[in-house]
Amino acid sequence: MGRKKVLIVGNGKSTYMRASKGFAQLGHMVRTVSDGVLALKEIQADHYDLVLADLEDLAPQMSGLDLLKRIKKISALTPVILLSAEAGVKEAVEAMKNGAYDFIVKPLTPEMIKAMNRELFDSSGSKPRQQRKPRLTIITKNQKMKNLLRDAKEIADSRASVLIQGESGTGKELFARYIHHCSNRRNRPFVAINCAALPETLLESELFGYEKGSFTGAVAKKKGKFEVANHGTLLLDEVSEMDIQLQSKLLRVLQENEIDRIGGINPVPVDVRVIATTNRNLEQQIENGKFREDLFYRLNVVPFLLPPLRERKEDIPLLANYFIEKYNEEDHRSVKGLTQEAVQLLMQASWKGNVRELENIIERAILMCRGGWIGEKDLLISEKPLRNENPGYLSTPTLSLKEMEKTAIFRALDKTNGNRTHAAEILGISVRTLRNKLNEYKKKMECAYMTDTEKDPYGKPPSAINREASGR
């Protein structure tokens, strides 16, 4: 690997000592300085193969981000790793944008130092590898999600198959990438394929590849996703949509750790960690004969069920602010945040589309916002919270079909300002049927001797019903 020169920046003695000792034991030359100014002098005077800077221990005259930018101006190819006590999403993204090689949460352990050493330089001691993408971040303070992330870390290094279930938009693919990122396969390929997006014949060739001449149009040999993901992770997104015949071939791959290319003679061995996702109830799919039970058990070795956003509402403000930062950057906007009223509206929504729906709404709000803060009107949430104007209707869960029918009719009449023709169109019935229903309600109330102060479940006094029945 060769002896490298490492510069450690910061005045925290624990980080100093741990990093210095770790890199020195690996045979590298280590230089330590207490602040950013001295670090810049060192970099101007000498070449360094790595700069490790502790954000909390830098002198106040220069932030970690300032130091990073200045180092990159002096020596653009020098890898810079930033250390921090907290995993701040904004700081991490900003650091990676400005050329940081990595952003690591303290404490710095001997294992982390060894991992840096392996990742930075190849066996021949050549130049550092290219800068990596920002560390994967799942934003949550929900305890259930925290437990799932903890469990994901625990099983990450295993080769066992993982099945992630959850509603659409809950972040199943992101969770799969998190498992890959935490595993010892993190520097190997992560390959994803959507099983619902391709027909059966095309999906088979995409998964397993084919030999030249195996079918019309196969002008050259092609590797499938399993081979591309060899020694890494393969994500089978929406695995429940896979054809039942293809499921049997997938089962064989999982059992034998080898694939058969279409038109191939010899099986090809593969070492792939398989993660599957679905938004369907696979047990129900098995009962309906649409999913193989043996494949389910083979995939469901390590199961995860992601909660919908409505069950982790404490994460909504966190996620919303994250998306504001994201789309401020992408759309070149400068929105400061959400008003309190906007936050309350977000917290009251049911979020059928989960995190994906929230992201889309925030992106749209960023574009619609005219001031510095996103208000209720900017969110354009079509689903408004129900107002408790008619307690009898909202709070009565045991209305009969007749009562529900009656309620629907008067809601339609209200919506059309009493226009029976338009109300009938909304209800999908004829005007004659609507007139007969209104006359029926009128007769029943006359028999019951209702007074004008008594109301039906929707809040209609009998005089109002009389007017609508007579068309007035």
Stockholm file with secondary structure:
# STOCKHOLM 1.0

chainA/1-472         MGRKKVLIVGNGKSTYMRASKGFAQLGHMVRTVSDGVLALKEIQADHYDLVLADLEDLAPQMSGLDLLKRIKKISALTPVILLSAEAGVKEAVEAMKNGAYDFIVKPLTPEMIKAMNRELFDSSGSKPRQQRKPRLTIITKNQKMKNLLRDAKEIADSRASVLIQGESGTGKELFARYIHHCSNRRNRPFVAINCAALPETLLESELFGYEKGSFTGAVAKKKGKFEVANHGTLLLDEVSEMDIQLQSKLLRVLQENEIDRIGGINPVPVDVRVIATTNRNLEQQIENGKFREDLFYRLNVVPFLLPPLRERKEDIPLLANYFIEKYNEEDHRSVKGLTQEAVQLLMQASWKGNVRELENIIERAILMCRGGWIGEKDLLISEKPLRNENPGYLSTPTLSLKEMEKTAIFRALDKTNGNRTHAAEILGISVRTLRNKLNEYKKKMECAYMTDTEKDPYGKPPSAINREASGR
#=GR chainA/1-472 SS CCCCEEEEECSCHHHHHHHHHHHHHTTCEEEEESSHHHHHHHHHHSCCSEEEEEGGGSCTTSCHHHHHHHHHHHCTTSCEEEEESSCCHHHHHHHHHTTCSEEEESSCCHHHHHHHHHHHSCTTCCSCCCCCCCCCCCCCCCHHHHHHHHHHHHHTTSCCCEEEECCTTSCHHHHHHHHHHHSTTTTSCEEEEETTSSCHHHHHHHHHCBCTTSSTTCCSCBCCHHHHTTTSEEEEETGGGSCHHHHHHHHHHHHHSEECCBTCSSCEECCCEEEEEESSCHHHHHHTTSSCHHHHHHHTTEEEECCCGGGCGGGHHHHHHHHHHHHHHHHTCCCCEECHHHHHHHHHSCCTTHHHHHHHHHHHHHHHCCSSEECHHHHCCSSCCCCCSCHHHHSCTTCCHHHHHHHHHHHHHHHTTTCHHHHHHHHTSCHHHHHHHHHHHHHHHHHTTCCTTCCCTTCCCHHHHHHHHHTC
#=GC SS_cons         CCCCEEEEECSCHHHHHHHHHHHHHTTCEEEEESSHHHHHHHHHHSCCSEEEEEGGGSCTTSCHHHHHHHHHHHCTTSCEEEEESSCCHHHHHHHHHTTCSEEEESSCCHHHHHHHHHHHSCTTCCSCCCCCCCCCCCCCCCHHHHHHHHHHHHHTTSCCCEEEECCTTSCHHHHHHHHHHHSTTTTSCEEEEETTSSCHHHHHHHHHCBCTTSSTTCCSCBCCHHHHTTTSEEEEETGGGSCHHHHHHHHHHHHHSEECCBTCSSCEECCCEEEEEESSCHHHHHHTTSSCHHHHHHHTTEEEECCCGGGCGGGHHHHHHHHHHHHHHHHTCCCCEECHHHHHHHHHSCCTTHHHHHHHHHHHHHHHCCSSEECHHHHCCSSCCCCCSCHHHHSCTTCCHHHHHHHHHHHHHHHTTTCHHHHHHHHTSCHHHHHHHHHHHHHHHHHTTCCTTCCCTTCCCHHHHHHHHHTC
//
